[in-house]
Amino acid sequence: MPLYIRDDAVNDLAERLAALTGENKTQAVRSALEKQIEALQKTETLHERVARIQARARAAGIVADGSDDKALMDDLSGGL
């Protein structure tokens, strides 16, 4: 199914990209979409980021002990 760009500004961007890369407009759009998809797939998910941070914390000896820090935080904030 062909892609028809109805937005003149988007069409102009595609033409500018094609001119800069020396590709035709279709190739330029395909290449840009492939690069964006690849970049997004390489992006670390929130779950992966949290897991990595938790692993670093465990390696540093920081472990959750299930205690509540409310009293400490209240004391540090002056009871605000």
BAMAR-456632 format. One record per residue (C-alpha): residue in three letters; residue number from 1; x negated, y negated, z negated. Coordinates in steps of 0.05 Angstrom, whole numbers, padded with zeros to 5 digits. Each point is the difference from the previous one (the first is absolute). Layout:
<rs>
<r "ALA", NUM, <X, Y, Z>>;
...
</rs>
This chain:
<rs>
<r "MET", 1, <00000, 00000, 00000>>;
<r "PRO", 2, <-00031, -00067, 00020>>;
<r "LEU", 3, <-00013, -00055, -00050>>;
<r "TYR", 4, <00029, -00066, 00020>>;
<r "ILE", 5, <-00026, -00060, -00039>>;
<r "ARG", 6, <00057, -00050, -00004>>;
<r "ASP", 7, <-00037, -00050, -00045>>;
<r "ASP", 8, <-00042, -00048, 00041>>;
<r "ALA", 9, <-00049, -00013, -00057>>;
<r "VAL", 10, <-00013, 00075, -00007>>;
<r "ASN", 11, <-00007, 00007, 00075>>;
<r "ASP", 12, <-00051, -00057, -00001>>;
<r "LEU", 13, <-00039, 00035, -00055>>;
<r "ALA", 14, <-00001, 00064, 00040>>;
<r "GLU", 15, <-00025, -00039, 00061>>;
<r "ARG", 16, <-00054, -00035, -00041>>;
<r "LEU", 17, <-00023, 00066, -00029>>;
<r "ALA", 18, <-00002, 00031, 00069>>;
<r "ALA", 19, <-00041, -00058, 00027>>;
<r "LEU", 20, <-00049, 00004, -00058>>;
<r "THR", 21, <-00010, 00075, 00005>>;
<r "GLY", 22, <00001, 00005, 00076>>;
<r "GLU", 23, <00057, 00050, -00003>>;
<r "ASN", 24, <00068, -00005, 00031>>;
<r "LYS", 25, <00056, -00019, -00046>>;
<r "THR", 26, <00024, 00071, -00011>>;
<r "GLN", 27, <-00069, 00024, -00018>>;
<r "ALA", 28, <-00010, -00059, -00047>>;
<r "VAL", 29, <00065, 00013, -00036>>;
<r "ARG", 30, <-00014, 00075, -00005>>;
<r "SER", 31, <-00070, -00013, -00027>>;
<r "ALA", 32, <00025, -00051, -00051>>;
<r "LEU", 33, <00055, 00046, -00024>>;
<r "GLU", 34, <-00047, 00059, -00006>>;
<r "LYS", 35, <-00051, -00041, -00039>>;
<r "GLN", 36, <00054, -00027, -00047>>;
<r "ILE", 37, <00028, 00070, -00012>>;
<r "GLU", 38, <-00071, 00027, -00014>>;
<r "ALA", 39, <-00014, -00057, -00048>>;
<r "LEU", 40, <00066, 00012, -00038>>;
<r "GLN", 41, <-00014, 00075, -00004>>;
<r "LYS", 42, <-00068, -00015, -00031>>;
<r "THR", 43, <00032, -00044, -00053>>;
<r "GLU", 44, <-00002, 00030, -00068>>;
<r "THR", 45, <00068, 00012, -00031>>;
<r "LEU", 46, <00018, -00028, -00068>>;
<r "HIS", 47, <00001, 00072, -00027>>;
<r "GLU", 48, <-00071, 00012, 00027>>;
<r "ARG", 49, <-00025, -00066, -00029>>;
<r "VAL", 50, <00029, 00014, -00069>>;
<r "ALA", 51, <-00028, 00071, 00001>>;
<r "ARG", 52, <-00069, -00026, 00019>>;
<r "ILE", 53, <00002, -00052, -00056>>;
<r "GLN", 54, <00024, 00051, -00050>>;
<r "ALA", 55, <-00057, 00047, 00020>>;
<r "ARG", 56, <-00051, -00056, -00010>>;
<r "ALA", 57, <00030, -00015, -00068>>;
<r "ARG", 58, <-00003, 00074, -00021>>;
<r "ALA", 59, <-00073, 00003, 00024>>;
<r "ALA", 60, <-00015, -00061, -00043>>;
<r "GLY", 61, <00032, 00034, -00061>>;
<r "ILE", 62, <00064, -00040, 00000>>;
<r "VAL", 63, <00059, 00046, -00012>>;
<r "ALA", 64, <00072, -00015, -00017>>;
<r "ASP", 65, <00013, 00023, -00071>>;
<r "GLY", 66, <00075, -00015, 00000>>;
<r "SER", 67, <-00006, -00055, -00051>>;
<r "ASP", 68, <00038, -00065, 00004>>;
<r "ASP", 69, <-00042, -00064, 00005>>;
<r "LYS", 70, <00058, -00046, -00018>>;
<r "ALA", 71, <-00027, -00017, -00069>>;
<r "LEU", 72, <-00068, -00015, 00029>>;
<r "MET", 73, <00028, -00043, 00056>>;
<r "ASP", 74, <00045, -00037, -00050>>;
<r "ASP", 75, <-00060, -00014, -00044>>;
<r "LEU", 76, <-00043, -00023, 00059>>;
<r "SER", 77, <00054, -00047, 00024>>;
<r "GLY", 78, <00011, -00030, -00068>>;
<r "GLY", 79, <00069, 00031, -00006>>;
<r "LEU", 80, <00029, -00036, 00060>>;
</rs>
